[in-house]
Amino acid sequence: MALAAAVVMVGISLVLLGIYGADVAAGGLLPLEDRERGMILGGPALILPFVAFAITWREPSRGLGAMIIASGAMIIVGGIATSGDGGAMGIALAAPGAVQAGIGAIKIWRS
């Protein structure tokens, strides 16, 4: 039961990251400032994979691990892409993305 909930959580995270990236790439289709976009779309997308990992600590799942790695990779790529604008925030986002990818690798390794 917890595994299904965790997969849904990480799926939501991936969708939010996709919307976030598409909005940034399109030049801001959503009526949100950068800060609001980060809080509404980025915040939950960053937190949900950690919660999913925690609630399935003892349950093996390679699929969930791969999804968590994908979420971390999207955060890393987005952080690097936005750091081209000279923003230090983009580089700072690479660290939590790398940690997410790391916990995804741990999830796969433990499976």
Contacts in CASP RR format, 6 or more apart in sequence:
PFRMAT RR
TARGET T0000
AUTHOR 0000-0000-0000
METHOD contacts of the structure
MODEL  1
MALAAAVVMVGISLVLLGIYGADVAAGGLLPLEDRERGMILGGPALILPF
VAFAITWREPSRGLGAMIIASGAMIIVGGIATSGDGGAMGIALAAPGAVQ
AGIGAIKIWRS
2 55 0 8 1.000
2 56 0 8 1.000
2 59 0 8 1.000
3 56 0 8 1.000
3 59 0 8 1.000
3 61 0 8 1.000
3 64 0 8 1.000
5 52 0 8 1.000
5 55 0 8 1.000
6 51 0 8 1.000
6 52 0 8 1.000
6 53 0 8 1.000
6 55 0 8 1.000
6 56 0 8 1.000
6 61 0 8 1.000
6 64 0 8 1.000
7 52 0 8 1.000
7 61 0 8 1.000
7 63 0 8 1.000
7 64 0 8 1.000
7 67 0 8 1.000
9 48 0 8 1.000
9 49 0 8 1.000
9 51 0 8 1.000
9 52 0 8 1.000
10 48 0 8 1.000
10 49 0 8 1.000
10 52 0 8 1.000
10 64 0 8 1.000
10 67 0 8 1.000
10 68 0 8 1.000
10 71 0 8 1.000
11 67 0 8 1.000
12 44 0 8 1.000
12 45 0 8 1.000
12 48 0 8 1.000
13 44 0 8 1.000
13 45 0 8 1.000
13 46 0 8 1.000
13 48 0 8 1.000
13 49 0 8 1.000
13 52 0 8 1.000
13 71 0 8 1.000
14 45 0 8 1.000
14 67 0 8 1.000
14 70 0 8 1.000
14 71 0 8 1.000
14 74 0 8 1.000
16 41 0 8 1.000
16 42 0 8 1.000
16 44 0 8 1.000
16 45 0 8 1.000
17 41 0 8 1.000
17 42 0 8 1.000
17 45 0 8 1.000
17 71 0 8 1.000
17 74 0 8 1.000
17 75 0 8 1.000
18 74 0 8 1.000
19 30 0 8 1.000
19 41 0 8 1.000
20 37 0 8 1.000
20 38 0 8 1.000
20 41 0 8 1.000
20 42 0 8 1.000
20 45 0 8 1.000
21 78 0 8 1.000
22 29 0 8 1.000
23 29 0 8 1.000
23 30 0 8 1.000
23 32 0 8 1.000
23 37 0 8 1.000
23 41 0 8 1.000
24 37 0 8 1.000
24 81 0 8 1.000
24 82 0 8 1.000
30 37 0 8 1.000
32 40 0 8 1.000
45 71 0 8 1.000
45 75 0 8 1.000
46 75 0 8 1.000
46 96 0 8 1.000
46 97 0 8 1.000
46 100 0 8 1.000
49 67 0 8 1.000
49 68 0 8 1.000
49 71 0 8 1.000
49 72 0 8 1.000
49 100 0 8 1.000
49 103 0 8 1.000
49 104 0 8 1.000
50 100 0 8 1.000
50 103 0 8 1.000
52 64 0 8 1.000
52 68 0 8 1.000
53 68 0 8 1.000
53 103 0 8 1.000
53 104 0 8 1.000
53 106 0 8 1.000
53 107 0 8 1.000
56 64 0 8 1.000
56 107 0 8 1.000
60 110 0 8 1.000
60 111 0 8 1.000
61 107 0 8 1.000
61 111 0 8 1.000
62 107 0 8 1.000
62 108 0 8 1.000
62 111 0 8 1.000
63 108 0 8 1.000
64 104 0 8 1.000
64 107 0 8 1.000
65 104 0 8 1.000
65 105 0 8 1.000
65 107 0 8 1.000
65 108 0 8 1.000
65 111 0 8 1.000
66 104 0 8 1.000
66 108 0 8 1.000
68 100 0 8 1.000
68 101 0 8 1.000
68 103 0 8 1.000
68 104 0 8 1.000
68 107 0 8 1.000
69 100 0 8 1.000
69 101 0 8 1.000
69 102 0 8 1.000
69 104 0 8 1.000
69 105 0 8 1.000
69 108 0 8 1.000
71 97 0 8 1.000
71 100 0 8 1.000
72 96 0 8 1.000
72 97 0 8 1.000
72 98 0 8 1.000
72 100 0 8 1.000
72 101 0 8 1.000
73 97 0 8 1.000
73 101 0 8 1.000
75 93 0 8 1.000
75 94 0 8 1.000
75 96 0 8 1.000
75 97 0 8 1.000
75 100 0 8 1.000
76 93 0 8 1.000
76 94 0 8 1.000
76 97 0 8 1.000
76 98 0 8 1.000
76 101 0 8 1.000
78 90 0 8 1.000
78 93 0 8 1.000
79 89 0 8 1.000
79 90 0 8 1.000
79 91 0 8 1.000
79 93 0 8 1.000
79 94 0 8 1.000
80 90 0 8 1.000
80 91 0 8 1.000
80 94 0 8 1.000
82 89 0 8 1.000
82 90 0 8 1.000
82 93 0 8 1.000
83 89 0 8 1.000
83 90 0 8 1.000
83 91 0 8 1.000
END
